[in-house]
Amino acid sequence: KGKEMSSKNTIRSKYDELLAKFQTDVESSPLRQDSSEFQNLLTTMIESFLDFKTKIHSKLALFSDNETLEDLSTSAIKFLSFDYYLALMIAKKQAVTVGDPLTKNKLRIKFLEKSIQVMMQFMVSLQDYRILDEHLCKKIDKFEKTFHPTLEELYSQPSGSEDLSGAQLKRKQKIEMYQKKKELDEKISLIESKYDEEAGDDDEKLRELYLLQLKQLSYKGINVVEQILYEVELLNNFTSKAPPKVEQTNEITQEGRKTDPTGYTEKLETLN
């Protein structure tokens, strides 16, 4: 039992280290996002996260089918945030070595679409464990394709509600989400202050804190999906207006796969 606890603490420490490195090397990086240096660093971070995901899912089997939230250990609950951070990193990926703007935009769209899929996987995981707020559950259930939502679906008219214009509905729902996120922020701050004051081994408070933090990330995640969808829409407009360069595009696409230091177009296509 002592070895099991030690192993869980080691895994949790490793995850904390990965998150800290993500904060300093990715989110707070002074490097330009379109620089080779930043993209190489980002690739290394994504690889580290994917290796960690393989470890907790395949080697340690911390999660299994048909289990409930009550079946999860407190330390395992924290790992449910994994896909949220992975999605943020994938959203920053781009092929800096490809010179052709059309091909570059197409590759960028692929990364953004994969980011949305991973972010929705995060949301669905929370929904499966009944962590996700009912407000967001209803929103996700209305998506025709869960992992490929559209901008229109993000702020669709709920059944039985008053008839609002698109702009009014979007504003109303954004205010609702802002208020819910603000409530979560206040609850988290309160629990964190109590947790700091009391013994650091209070598992019940730590569990409650992790669940609230996951809900907090879910509201941030919906906003991230919206921002990405706007960028995808913009890039699609650019690519559709670009003059056709069939031979050159195909050639550069193949070259891009060889020279892009990420090599992640294929890898991310198979990411579950």
GULUM-836426 format. One record per residue: residue in one letter; x, y, z of N, C-alpha, C, O in turn. Coordinates in steps of 0.2 Angstrom, whole numbers, padded with zeros to 4 digits, always signed. Atoms other than C-alpha are relative to their C-alpha. Layout:
aXYZXYZXYZXYZ
...
***
This chain:
k+0004-0006+0000+0000+0000+0000+0004+0006+0000+0003+0011-0003
g-0004-0006+0000+0014+0012+0004+0004+0001-0007+0004+0007-0009
k-0003+0000+0007+0022+0008-0013-0005+0003-0005-0003+0007-0009
e+0006-0003+0004+0005+0012-0021+0000+0007+0001-0001+0011-0004
m+0000-0008-0001+0004+0029-0013+0006+0003-0002+0005+0009-0005
s-0006-0003+0003+0022+0033-0017+0000+0001-0007+0002+0006-0010
s+0000-0001+0007+0019+0029-0035-0005+0005-0002-0004+0009-0007
k+0005-0005+0002+0003+0040-0036+0003+0007+0001+0002+0011-0003
n-0003-0006-0001+0013+0054-0028+0005+0002-0005+0005+0008-0007
t-0005-0001+0005+0027+0052-0040-0004+0002-0007-0001+0007-0010
i+0004-0002+0006+0014+0053-0055-0003+0007+0001-0002+0010-0004
r+0003-0007-0001+0006+0068-0047+0005+0005-0001+0004+0010-0004
s-0005-0004+0000+0022+0076-0045+0003+0001-0007+0004+0007-0009
k-0002+0000+0007+0027+0072-0063-0005+0005-0004-0003+0009-0008
y+0005-0004+0003+0011+0080-0069+0000+0007+0002+0000+0012-0003
d-0001-0006-0002+0013+0095-0059+0006+0004-0003+0006+0010-0005
e-0006-0002+0004+0031+0097-0067-0002+0002-0007+0000+0007-0010
l+0002-0002+0007+0023+0096-0084-0004+0006-0001-0003+0010-0005
l+0004-0006+0000+0010+0109-0080+0004+0006+0001+0003+0011-0002
a-0004-0006-0002+0023+0121-0073+0004+0001-0006+0005+0007-0008
k-0004-0001+0007+0034+0118-0089-0004+0003-0005-0002+0007-0009
f+0004-0003+0005+0019+0122-0100-0001+0007+0002-0001+0011-0003
q+0001-0007-0002+0016+0138-0090+0006+0004-0002+0005+0010-0005
t-0006-0004+0002+0034+0144-0092+0002+0000-0007+0004+0005-0010
d-0003+0001+0007+0039+0137-0109-0005+0001-0005-0002+0003-0011
v+0005-0001+0005+0023+0139-0118-0004+0006+0001-0004+0010-0004
e+0004-0006-0001+0011+0151-0111+0003+0006+0001+0001+0011-0001
s-0003-0006-0002+0023+0163-0104+0007+0001-0004+0011+0005-0002
s-0006-0001+0004+0036+0161-0118+0001+0007-0003-0004+0009-0006
p-0002-0007+0003+0045+0177-0124+0001-0001-0008+0001+0004-0012
l-0002+0001+0007+0048+0168-0141-0007+0001-0004-0012+0001-0002
r+0006-0001+0005+0037+0172-0157-0003-0007-0001+0001-0012-0002
q+0004+0007+0001+0024+0158-0159+0002-0003-0007+0002-0009-0008
d-0002+0002+0007+0029+0157-0178+0007-0001-0001+0010-0003-0006
s-0007+0002+0001+0047+0154-0174+0002-0007+0001-0002-0011+0004
s-0002+0007+0000+0056+0138-0177+0002-0003+0007+0000-0008+0009
e-0002+0002-0007+0063+0138-0159-0006-0001+0004-0006-0006+0008
f+0006+0001-0004+0046+0140-0151-0004-0007-0002-0006-0010+0002
q+0004+0006+0002+0038+0126-0162+0004-0006+0001+0001-0011+0003
n-0004+0006-0003+0052+0114-0158-0001-0001+0007-0002-0007+0009
l+0001+0000-0007+0050+0118-0140-0007-0003+0001-0008-0008+0006
l+0007+0002-0001+0031+0115-0142-0001-0007-0002-0004-0011+0001
t+0000+0007+0002+0034+0099-0151+0002-0005+0006-0001-0010+0007
t-0003+0004-0005+0045+0092-0137-0005+0000+0006-0006-0005+0009
m+0005+0000-0005+0031+0097-0124-0006-0004-0002-0008-0008+0003
i+0006+0004+0002+0017+0089-0134+0002-0008+0001-0001-0012+0003
e-0002+0007+0000+0028+0073-0135+0000-0002+0008-0002-0008+0009
s-0001+0001-0007+0031+0074-0116-0007-0002+0003-0008-0006+0007
f+0007+0000-0002+0012+0076-0113-0003-0007-0003-0006-0011+0001
l+0002+0006+0003+0008+0061-0125+0003-0006+0004-0001-0011+0005
d-0003+0005-0004+0020+0050-0116-0003-0001+0007-0004-0007+0009
f+0003+0001-0007+0013+0054-0099-0007-0003-0001-0010-0007+0003
k+0007+0002+0001-0005+0051-0106+0000-0008-0001-0004-0012+0001
t-0001+0007+0001+0001+0034-0112+0001-0004+0006-0001-0009+0008
k-0002+0003-0006+0008+0030-0095-0006-0001+0005-0007-0006+0007
i+0006+0000-0005-0008+0035-0085-0006-0005-0003-0010-0007+0001
h+0006+0004+0003-0020+0026-0097+0002-0007-0001-0002-0012+0000
s-0002+0007+0002-0010+0011-0103+0003-0004+0005+0002-0010+0007
k-0004+0003-0004+0003+0007-0091-0003-0001+0007-0003-0006+0010
l+0003+0000-0007-0005+0012-0074-0008-0001+0000-0010-0003+0005
a+0007+0001+0000-0023+0010-0080-0004+0004+0005-0008+0000+0009
l+0003-0004-0005-0029+0024-0069-0008+0001-0002-0012+0003+0003
f+0007-0001+0002-0045+0025-0079-0003-0006-0004+0001-0009-0007
s+0003+0006+0003-0057+0011-0085-0007+0002-0002-0010+0006+0001
d+0007+0000+0002-0073+0009-0094-0005-0001+0006-0004-0005+0010
n+0006+0001-0005-0090+0010-0084+0002+0002+0007-0002+0000+0011
e-0001-0003-0007-0082+0018-0069-0003+0006+0001-0005+0010-0003
t+0003-0006-0001-0090+0032-0060+0005+0005+0004+0010+0003+0005
l-0004-0005-0003-0083+0048-0052+0002-0003+0007+0008-0002+0009
e-0001+0003-0006-0084+0039-0035+0006-0005+0000+0009-0007+0005
d-0006+0005+0001-0072+0025-0042+0007+0003-0001+0012+0000+0000
l-0006-0003+0002-0059+0038-0046+0004+0002+0007+0000+0005+0011
s-0004-0003-0006-0045+0042-0033+0000+0007-0001+0000+0010-0007
t-0001-0007+0000-0042+0060-0029+0005+0002-0005+0004+0007-0009
s-0005-0001+0004-0026+0060-0038-0001-0001-0007+0001+0003-0012
a+0002+0001+0007-0033+0053-0054-0005+0005-0002-0005+0007-0008
i+0005-0005+0002-0047+0066-0054+0004+0006-0003+0002+0009-0008
k-0004-0005+0002-0033+0079-0057+0002-0001-0007+0003+0004-0011
f-0002+0002+0007-0027+0070-0073-0005+0001-0005-0004+0001-0011
l+0005-0001+0005-0044+0073-0081+0001+0007-0004-0002+0008-0009
s-0002-0007+0003-0037+0091-0085+0005-0001-0006+0006+0004-0010
f-0006+0001+0004-0024+0083-0096-0002+0002-0008+0002+0006-0011
d+0001-0002+0007-0033+0085-0113-0001+0007-0001+0000+0010-0007
y+0001-0007+0000-0037+0103-0109+0006+0003-0002+0007+0007-0007
y-0006-0004+0001-0019+0108-0109+0003-0003-0007+0007+0001-0010
l-0002+0003+0007-0015+0096-0124-0003+0004-0005+0001+0005-0010
a+0004-0004+0005-0028+0105-0134+0003+0007-0001+0004+0009-0006
l-0003-0007+0001-0020+0122-0130+0006+0000-0004+0008+0004-0007
m-0007+0001+0004-0003+0116-0136-0001-0001-0007+0002+0002-0011
i+0001+0001+0007-0010+0109-0152-0002+0006-0004-0001+0007-0010
a+0003-0006+0004-0019+0125-0156+0006+0005-0001+0004+0009-0006
k-0006-0005+0002-0002+0134-0156+0005-0003-0005+0009+0001-0007
k-0005+0003+0004+0006+0122-0168-0001+0003-0007-0007+0005-0010
q+0000-0002+0007+0010+0128-0186+0007-0002-0003+0012-0004+0000
a-0006+0002+0004+0022+0123-0200+0004+0006-0002+0003+0009-0007
v-0004-0006+0002+0035+0136-0200+0005+0000-0006+0007+0004-0008
t-0005+0001+0005+0046+0128-0213-0003+0000-0007+0001+0000-0012
v+0003+0000+0007+0033+0128-0227-0001+0007-0002-0003+0012+0001
g+0000-0006+0003+0035+0143-0238-0006+0003-0003-0008+0009-0003
d+0006-0002+0004+0019+0143-0248-0006+0001+0005-0008-0003+0009
p+0005-0003-0005+0005+0153-0238-0006-0005+0000-0009-0006+0005
l+0006+0004+0001-0009+0142-0245+0001-0007+0004-0003-0009+0008
t-0001+0007-0003-0001+0125-0239+0001+0002+0008-0002-0003+0012
k-0001-0002-0007+0004+0134-0223-0007+0000+0004-0008-0002+0010
n+0007-0001-0003-0014+0139-0219-0004-0007+0000-0007-0008+0005
k+0004+0006-0001-0021+0122-0223+0003-0005+0005-0001-0008+0009
l-0002+0004-0006-0009+0113-0211-0002+0003+0007-0003+0000+0011
r+0002-0004-0006-0013+0127-0198-0007-0002+0002-0009-0004+0007
i+0007+0002-0001-0032+0122-0200+0000-0007+0002-0004-0008+0007
k+0000+0007-0002-0028+0104-0198+0002-0001+0008-0001-0004+0012
f-0002-0001-0007-0019+0108-0181-0006+0002+0004-0007+0000+0010
l+0006-0003-0003-0034+0119-0176-0005-0005+0001-0009-0005+0006
e+0006+0004+0000-0047+0106-0180+0002-0006+0005-0002-0008+0009
k-0002+0005-0005-0037+0093-0170+0000+0002+0007-0002-0001+0012
s+0001-0003-0006-0036+0105-0156-0007+0000+0003-0008-0002+0009
i+0007+0000-0002-0055+0106-0155-0002-0007+0002-0006-0008+0007
q+0002+0007-0001-0057+0087-0156+0003-0002+0007-0001-0005+0011
v-0003+0002-0006-0045+0085-0141-0004+0004+0006-0005+0002+0011
m+0004-0004-0005-0054+0100-0131-0007-0003+0001-0009-0003+0007
m+0007+0003-0001-0071+0092-0134+0001-0007+0003-0004-0009+0007
q-0002+0006-0004-0063+0075-0128+0000+0002+0007-0003-0002+0011
f-0001-0002-0007-0059+0084-0112-0007+0002+0003-0009-0001+0008
m+0007-0002-0002-0077+0091-0111-0004-0007+0001-0008-0007+0006
v+0004+0006+0000-0085+0074-0115+0002-0005+0006-0002-0008+0009
s-0002+0004-0005-0074+0065-0102-0003+0003+0007-0005-0001+0011
l+0004-0003-0005-0081+0078-0089-0007-0002+0001-0010-0003+0006
q+0007+0002+0001-0098+0074-0095-0002-0007+0002-0006-0008+0006
d+0001+0007-0002-0096+0056-0093+0000-0002+0007-0003-0006+0010
y+0000+0001-0007-0091+0057-0075-0004+0005+0004-0004+0005+0010
r+0005-0004-0003-0105+0069-0072+0003+0006+0004+0001+0008+0009
i-0003-0005-0003-0093+0083-0068-0002+0007-0003-0003+0012+0000
l+0002-0006+0005-0098+0095-0082-0007+0003+0003-0012-0001+0004
d+0007-0003-0002-0112+0108-0077-0005-0002-0005-0004-0003-0011
e+0006+0002+0004-0129+0104-0084-0001+0005-0006-0002+0003-0011
h+0000-0005+0006-0128+0121-0094+0004-0002-0006+0002-0001-0011
l-0005+0002+0006-0113+0115-0104-0002-0007-0003-0001-0008-0009
c+0002+0006+0002-0120+0097-0105-0005+0001-0006-0005-0002-0011
k+0006-0001+0005-0136+0103-0114+0003+0003-0006+0001+0002-0012
k-0003-0003+0006-0125+0114-0126+0004-0005-0004+0003-0006-0010
i-0003+0005+0003-0114+0099-0130-0005-0005-0004-0004-0007-0009
d+0005+0005+0003-0129+0087-0133-0003+0003-0006-0006-0001-0010
k+0004-0002+0006-0136+0099-0146+0005+0000-0006+0003+0002-0012
f-0004+0000+0006-0120+0098-0157-0002-0006-0004-0002-0012-0002
e+0002+0006+0004-0124+0087-0172+0006-0005+0000+0005-0011+0000
k-0006+0004+0000-0106+0081-0172+0004+0002+0006+0007+0008+0006
t-0003-0002-0007-0099+0081-0154+0007+0003-0001+0009+0008+0002
f-0007-0002+0001-0080+0083-0160+0001+0005-0005+0007+0007-0006
h+0000-0005+0005-0084+0095-0174-0005+0005+0001-0010+0006-0004
p+0005-0005-0001-0095+0109-0167+0001+0006-0005+0006+0007-0007
t+0000-0006+0004-0099+0124-0177-0001+0007+0004-0004+0006+0010
l+0001-0007-0003-0100+0143-0172-0007+0001+0001-0009+0003+0007
e+0008+0000+0000-0119+0142-0175-0002-0004+0006-0007-0002+0010
e+0003+0005-0005-0121+0127-0163+0002+0003+0007-0001+0001+0012
l-0002-0003-0006-0111+0136-0149-0005+0004+0004-0006+0004+0010
y+0005-0005-0003-0125+0149-0147-0006-0001-0003-0010+0003-0005
s+0006+0001+0003-0140+0140-0154-0006+0001+0005-0005+0002+0011
q+0006-0002-0004-0157+0144-0148-0003-0006+0004-0005-0011+0001
p+0002+0005-0004-0162+0133-0133-0008-0001-0001-0012+0004-0002
s+0007+0001+0001-0179+0124-0135-0005+0003+0005-0003+0002+0011
g+0005-0003-0005-0194+0133-0126+0002+0007+0002-0001+0009+0007
s-0002-0006-0003-0184+0149-0124-0003+0006-0004-0006+0004-0010
e+0002-0005+0004-0189+0166-0130+0004+0001-0006+0010-0001-0006
d-0003+0000+0007-0185+0170-0148+0004+0006+0000+0002+0012+0000
l-0005-0006+0000-0169+0181-0148+0004+0000-0006+0004-0005-0010
s-0005-0001+0006-0158+0187-0162+0006-0003+0002+0008-0005+0007
g-0006+0003-0001-0142+0179-0165+0005+0004+0005+0008+0001+0010
a-0005-0004-0004-0132+0193-0157-0003+0001+0008+0001+0000+0012
q+0003+0000-0007-0144+0194-0142+0001-0006+0004+0003-0006+0010
l-0001+0006-0003-0143+0176-0139+0007-0001+0002+0008-0004+0008
k-0008+0000-0001-0124+0176-0140+0002+0004+0007+0005+0001+0011
r-0002-0004-0005-0123+0190-0128-0003-0003+0007+0000-0003+0012
k+0004+0003-0006-0136+0182-0115+0004-0006+0002+0005-0007+0008
q-0003+0006-0002-0127+0165-0115+0007+0002+0002+0010-0002+0007
k-0006-0002-0002-0110+0174-0114+0000+0002+0008+0005+0001+0012
i+0001-0003-0007-0116+0183-0098-0001-0005+0005+0002-0005+0010
e+0002+0006-0004-0123+0167-0091+0007-0004+0002+0008-0006+0007
m-0006+0004+0000-0106+0158-0094+0005+0004+0005+0008+0001+0009
y-0005-0004-0004-0096+0173-0086-0002-0001+0007+0002-0001+0011
q+0002+0000-0007-0107+0173-0071+0001-0007+0004+0003-0007+0009
k-0002+0006-0003-0105+0154-0068+0007-0001+0001+0009-0004+0006
k-0008+0001-0001-0086+0155-0071+0002+0004+0006+0006+0002+0010
k-0001-0004-0006-0086+0169-0058-0001-0003+0006+0002-0003+0011
e+0002+0004-0006-0095+0159-0045+0005-0006+0001+0007-0007+0007
l-0005+0005-0001-0083+0145-0048+0007+0003+0002+0010+0000+0007
d-0006-0004-0002-0068+0157-0046+0000+0001+0007+0005+0000+0011
e+0001-0001-0007-0075+0162-0029+0000-0006+0004+0003-0006+0009
k+0000+0006-0004-0078+0145-0023+0007-0003+0000+0009-0005+0006
i-0007+0003+0000-0060+0139-0028+0004+0004+0004+0008+0002+0008
s-0004-0004-0004-0052+0154-0020-0002-0001+0008+0003-0001+0012
l+0002+0002-0007-0062+0150-0004+0003-0006+0003+0005-0007+0008
i-0003+0007-0002-0057+0132-0004+0007+0000+0001+0010-0003+0005
e-0008-0001+0000-0039+0136-0008+0002+0003+0007+0007+0001+0010
s-0002-0004-0006-0038+0148+0007-0001-0005+0006+0003-0005+0011
k+0001+0004-0006-0046+0135+0019+0005-0006-0001+0007-0008+0005
y-0005+0006+0000-0035+0121+0012+0007+0002+0002+0010-0002+0005
d-0007-0002-0002-0019+0131+0015+0000+0001+0008+0005+0000+0011
e+0000-0001-0008-0025+0135+0033+0000-0006+0003+0003-0007+0009
e+0001+0006-0003-0029+0118+0037+0006-0005-0002+0010-0004-0006
a-0005+0006+0001-0019+0101+0036+0000-0001-0008-0005-0001-0011
g-0001+0001+0007-0012+0098+0019-0002-0007-0003-0002-0008-0009
d+0002+0007+0002-0018+0080+0019-0008-0001+0000-0010-0007+0000
d+0007+0000+0000-0037+0084+0019-0002-0002-0007-0003+0002-0012
d+0002+0002+0007-0042+0073+0004-0007+0002-0002-0008+0003-0008
e+0006-0002+0002-0060+0078+0004+0000+0007-0003-0003+0008-0008
k-0001-0007+0003-0056+0097+0002+0004+0000-0007+0002+0003-0011
l-0004+0001+0006-0043+0092-0011-0004-0002-0006-0004+0000-0012
r+0004+0003+0005-0055+0082-0021-0005+0005-0002-0007+0006-0008
e+0005-0005+0001-0068+0096-0020+0003+0005-0004+0000+0008-0009
l-0004-0005+0003-0055+0108-0026+0001-0002-0007+0001+0002-0012
y-0001+0003+0007-0050+0097-0041-0006+0000-0004-0006+0002-0010
l+0006+0001+0004-0068+0095-0047-0002+0007-0002-0004+0008-0007
l+0002-0007+0002-0071+0114-0046+0005+0003-0005+0003+0007-0010
q-0005-0002+0005-0055+0117-0056-0002-0003-0006-0001+0001-0012
l+0002+0003+0006-0061+0105-0069-0006+0004-0003-0006+0005-0009
k+0005-0003+0003-0077+0114-0071+0002+0007-0002-0001+0010-0007
q-0002-0007+0002-0068+0131-0072+0004-0001-0006+0003+0003-0011
l-0004+0001+0007-0057+0124-0086-0005-0002-0005-0004+0000-0011
s+0005+0001+0005-0073+0118-0095-0003+0006-0003-0004+0006-0009
y+0003-0007+0002-0080+0136-0096+0006+0003-0004+0004+0006-0009
k-0005-0002+0004-0063+0141-0102+0001-0003-0007+0002-0001-0012
g+0000+0004+0006-0063+0127-0115-0005+0002-0005-0003+0002-0011
i+0005-0002+0005-0079+0132-0123+0002+0007-0003+0001+0007-0009
n-0003-0007+0003-0071+0150-0125+0005-0002-0005+0006+0002-0010
v-0005+0002+0005-0056+0142-0133-0002-0003-0006+0000-0001-0012
v+0003+0003+0006-0066+0132-0145-0003+0005-0004-0002+0005-0011
e+0003-0005+0004-0075+0147-0150+0005+0004-0004+0004+0006-0010
q-0006-0004+0003-0059+0157-0153+0003-0004-0006+0005-0001-0011
i-0003+0005+0005-0052+0142-0163-0004+0000-0007-0002+0000-0012
l+0005+0000+0006-0068+0141-0174+0000+0006-0004+0000+0006-0010
y-0001-0006+0003-0066+0159-0178+0006+0001-0005+0006+0003-0010
e-0007+0000+0004-0048+0157-0184-0001-0005-0006+0002-0003-0011
v+0001+0004+0005-0053+0142-0194-0004+0003-0006-0002+0002-0012
e+0005-0003+0005-0067+0151-0203+0004+0006-0004+0004+0006-0010
l-0004-0005+0004-0054+0165-0207+0005-0003-0005+0005-0001-0010
l-0005+0004+0004-0041+0153-0213-0003-0003-0006-0001-0003-0012
n+0004+0003+0006-0054+0144-0224-0002+0005-0005-0002+0004-0011
n+0002-0006+0005-0059+0161-0232+0006+0001-0004+0006+0002-0010
f-0007-0002+0003-0040+0164-0236+0001-0006-0005+0003-0004-0011
t-0002+0006+0004-0038+0146-0243-0005+0000-0006-0003-0002-0012
s+0005+0000+0006-0054+0147-0254+0001+0005-0005-0001+0004-0011
k-0001-0005+0005-0049+0163-0262+0007+0000-0003+0008+0004-0008
a-0007+0001+0003-0031+0158-0266-0001-0003-0007-0005-0008-0008
p+0000+0003+0007-0027+0154-0284+0002-0007+0000+0006-0009+0004
p-0002+0008+0000-0026+0135-0288+0007-0001-0002+0010+0002-0007
k-0007+0001+0002-0008+0129-0288+0001-0008+0002+0004-0010+0006
v+0001+0007-0001-0011+0110-0289+0007-0003+0001+0008-0006+0006
e-0006+0003+0000+0006+0104-0293+0005+0002+0005+0008-0001+0009
q-0004-0003-0005+0015+0116-0282-0002-0001+0007+0002-0003+0011
t+0003+0001-0007+0004+0114-0267+0001-0008+0002+0003-0009+0007
n-0001+0007-0002+0005+0095-0268+0008-0001+0002+0009-0005+0006
e-0007+0001-0001+0024+0096-0269+0002+0003+0006+0006+0000+0010
i-0002-0003-0006+0026+0108-0255-0003-0004+0006+0000-0004+0011
t+0004+0004-0006+0013+0098-0244+0005-0006+0002+0006-0007+0008
q-0004+0005-0001+0024+0083-0246+0007+0002+0003+0009-0001+0008
e-0006-0003-0002+0040+0093-0243-0001+0002+0007+0003+0002+0012
g+0002-0002-0006+0031+0101-0228+0000-0005+0005+0003-0004+0011
r+0000+0006-0005+0029+0084-0220+0007-0002+0002+0008-0005+0007
k-0007+0003-0001+0047+0080-0222+0004+0005+0004+0008+0003+0008
t-0004-0005-0004+0054+0097-0216-0003+0003+0006+0001+0005+0010
d+0003-0002-0006+0042+0102-0203+0003-0003+0006+0001-0010+0006
p-0003+0004-0006+0051+0098-0187-0005-0003+0005-0003-0007+0009
t+0005+0004-0004+0035+0093-0179-0002-0007-0002-0002-0011+0002
g+0002+0006+0003+0030+0079-0190-0006-0003+0003-0008-0009+0004
y+0006+0001-0004+0014+0080-0181-0007-0001-0004-0012-0002-0001
t+0007+0000+0004+0001+0081-0195-0002-0008+0000-0008-0008+0001
e+0002+0006+0000+0001+0062-0196-0002-0003+0007-0007-0006+0008
k+0001+0003-0007+0003+0058-0177-0006+0003+0003-0010-0001+0006
l+0006-0003-0003-0011+0070-0172-0006-0003-0003-0012-0003+0000
e+0006+0003+0003-0023+0062-0185-0002-0006+0004-0008-0008+0003
t+0002+0006-0003-0022+0046-0175-0001+0001+0007-0002-0004+0011
l+0001-0001-0007-0023+0054-0158-0007-0001+0002-0012+0002-0001
n+0006+0001-0002-0038+0047-0149-0002+0005+0006-0007+0005+0009
***
